[in-house]
Amino acid sequence: MSQPTIVLSCNVLRNLLGQRLPPGMPVTWMDIALHNTPKKLAAALQQQLDALPEPSTVIVGYGLCGSGLVGLKAGVHTLIIPRTHDCVAIFIGSQQRFVQRFVANAGTYYLTKGWLDAKDEPLTEYRDYVEQFDEETADYLVEMKYRHYRVLCMVGFSQEELDGCRTDAMKVAEFCKQRFGMEYEEIVGTSELIEALLAMPNRLDSGGEEFVVVRPGGEIALEMFLRAGEGVPQGRKEA
């Protein structure tokens, strides 16, 4: 009897991944804010894995995410992870396409519907700083964090998604243009990598270059995500 398949994913992928899940497949959506604290991310994922009631094939909806997955232990489970440094590559469709954009567009800060919905973007961050501290401190903090970025890029997996997000995205874009001189662009991504990820439980021996498969007893290591001649781009934030 084959073991069950479950999904353990960042909530930022809910719109892209959720609607493509087979009916009845168990899924746990993890707090988007965990990507800001990689050590907490690993601990939170480990807790979820350790709590599973039986050996399972676990589709992990994350990239390497600031090395937040490094050290994650499979235990009795089999883990399948996109071989990407950041979930931006998942939206774009492959690590190769992401690296091409990284080389051609250094200094890009990415937005997606998931980050907009979670208010995880520079405008809300600035407002939170003003409320927590004062305007002068908020100005300093966002300037230090975002001054090196040149482009704000909104990624949607369809033109319809981009159209639906544009009003909120433009509010962030106007703030980033005024504060940091960022230009705004939009790109249509693809569900290609997500669809291949969901097919992986049926072809674990043919993951190729696009996925990391960690067998029972294994542990995620940084080297699993590296390709020849490739560094580790900073993903969403390519300063």
N, C-alpha and C positions, 0 to 999 in steps of 0.2 A: 504494500500500500504506500503510495507516495505521500510525502509529508506536506502539510499545508503551506500555502504561500501567504505572507502578510506584507503590508507596506508600512514603513516607518519613514516619514518624510517631513521636511520643513514645510510649514504652512504657506510659504511663498509660492510653492508649486501646486497649490490646491486647484487653481483654475485650469492649469495645464494638465495635471495628472489626474485629478479627481474624476473628471468626466470621462476618462478613458479606462477606468478600473473595471474589471469584470464584475457583474452583479454579485454582491455578497462578500467580496474580498475584504477582509479586515484591514483597516487603515488607522494609524495614529498620526495626527498632524501635530508637529512640534512647534513651539513658540518661535516666531521669527527672530525675536530679540536674542536668542541663544547664539546667533552667528556673531554677535558682538563680543562674546566671551567664549572663545574656543575650548578652554578647559572645562567650563560648565557644560558646553555642548556634548563633549565626550562622556561626561558623567551622566548626563540626562539620557543619552542614547543607551549607555550601558545598563542603566536602571530598567529601561524599557525591554531590552533584550533579555536581561536576567529574569524578568517577570513573566516571560512567555511560558505557557503551561506545558508545551511540548516542543520537540525539535521541529524547526520550521525553516523554510526558505524565506529570507527576509530581503525584500527590495528596499534599499536605502535611498531615499530621495534627497541626496546631498551630493555636492562635490566634495573635494578635500576640505574646503571651507576654512581657510586659515589654519590648516593642520588640525582642525577640530576633531577629525575622525581618527587621527593617529593614536594608536594604543587601544582602540576599540577591539574588544575580544569577542570572537564569534561564539565561544562556548560550544553548545551542542548544535548550533544553527549554521546554516550556510548563508553568507551575506553576498548580495549583488549590489555593486555601487558603480555609478557612471564614472569613468576614468577621466574626470575633469577636475580642474583646480578650484572651480567656483561654479555655482549654479547658473551664472550668466551663460556659460557654455551650453548648459542644458537647454536654455531658451533659444540660443542661436542654432543649436542642432548638432554640434560636435566640438571637441576640443581643438581640432585643427582649424575650424572656422574662427573660433575664438582667438587663437594665437595669431591668425592672419589679421584680425581686427586689432589686436593688441599692438602688433608691429606697425600697422598703418595709422593707428589712432591712439597713440599713447596720451595719457591725460584724460581719459574718458570715465565719467561717472554714470553708472547705469541705473535706470528705473524700470520696474515692471508693475503690473497691476497689483501683484501681491504686496510689494513694498509701499505702493501708494495707499492701498487699503489699510495697511498696518501703520501708516503715518511714519514710516521709516525713511525719511528723506530730509534734505537740508532745511527746508522752510519750517517744518514742524520742529525739527531739532533746535533751530534758532529761537522759535517761540518758547519752547520749553526752557531754554537757557535764560531767556529774559525773565520768565516767571520764577525760575529757581534762583537766579542771581540778580543781574541788572543788565541794561542795554549795553553798557560799555564792556562788561565781561562777556556777554553773548557775542558781541562783535568780534572780540579777540578770539574766542574759542572757535567760531565758525571760520574765521579768516585763517587760522592756523591749520585747520582740518581740510579746507577746500580750496585754498588759494592756488594750488598747483594744477587743478583741473581746468581743461580747456573746452570740453564738450560734455553736455548732458544728453544722454542717449536713452530714449524711451523704447523698450523692446516689447512688442506684442507678438503672440503666436499667430495672430490673424489681423487683417486690416480692420475687421469689425471690432476687435479688442482695442486696437489703437484709437479708433474713432470714439469708442466709449470712454476711454481714459483721458482724452485730450484736454478736457476742461481742467481737470485736477493737475495733469502733467504741466500744463502751461502756467499754472500758478507757481509751481516749483521752478519752472524754466525762467520766468520773469524775475523771480528772486535771485536765482543763480546768475542771470545775465547782469543784473544791476550790481550785485555784490562782488562777483568774481569774474565777470566778463565771459562766462561760458556761453558757447553757441548751443543751440538746441537741434537735435535731429531725432528722427524716428526710423526704426527698422522693423521689418516683419521677420520674426523668427520662424521656427518650424517645430512640429511635434515629433519629428523623425527619431530623435534620440530617446524620447520618452516611450514611444511605441516599441522601439527595439528593446528598451529596458524591461517593459512589461512582458515581452516574449522570452526573455532570458531564462526563466525557470524551466522552460521546456528544452533548452539547449545550453546547458551549463558548460559543456566542453567546447563550445565554439564562441566564446565571448569576444575573441579577437582583441583589437586595440582599444575598443570603446568602453570596455567594462572591466572592473576588478571583481574577481570571485574569490571569496575567502571561505575556505572549507572549515568544518567543525574542528575546533582546537586552534584555529589560526588567529592572527592578530593583524590589524591594519597597520601598515608601515608607509611612510612617505614615499619610499622607493617604488612602491606599487603604482604610483600615479605618474612617475616620471618617464618621459620618452627621450630617446637619444637626441642630444643637442638642444633640449628644451629646458628652460628655467621654470620658475614658478611665478607666473603673472599674478597680480593681486586681484584679479577677477573683477568684481563689480566696481572696484576702485583702482583704476589703472594709473595712479600718479607715478 
